[in-house]
Amino acid sequence: MKLDISDSSHAIRNDPSYGPWFGKSDLVISDMAAYNINSSSFLGESYNLPDDLVSGSVDAHNYLAGSRYFMPEEVEVFHIGKN
């Protein structure tokens, strides 16, 4: 799925003690994510929600992973750089 960014200053960042963050906290993958439920989704802070979701709603929190806090089975993060 593709979500448009509303605040590009927070598009993606890496926290060495935590893991990759997308948006302010739209999608956060925790350190040791396969062993805890500290990864979280708060979609709508920096990425635009689909039209049928309301910011801050339970449905918006659950949209990406089925619940606000979750344990991912697999994570792939790609980097696109300029030459």
PyMOL commands that set and color helices and strands:
alter all, ss='L'
color gray80, all
select helices_A, chain A and resi 8-10+33-35+58-62
alter helices_A, ss='H'
color red, helices_A
select strands_A, chain A and resi 12-15+19-22+27-28+39-41+69-70
alter strands_A, ss='S'
color yellow, strands_A
deselect
rebuild
show_as cartoon
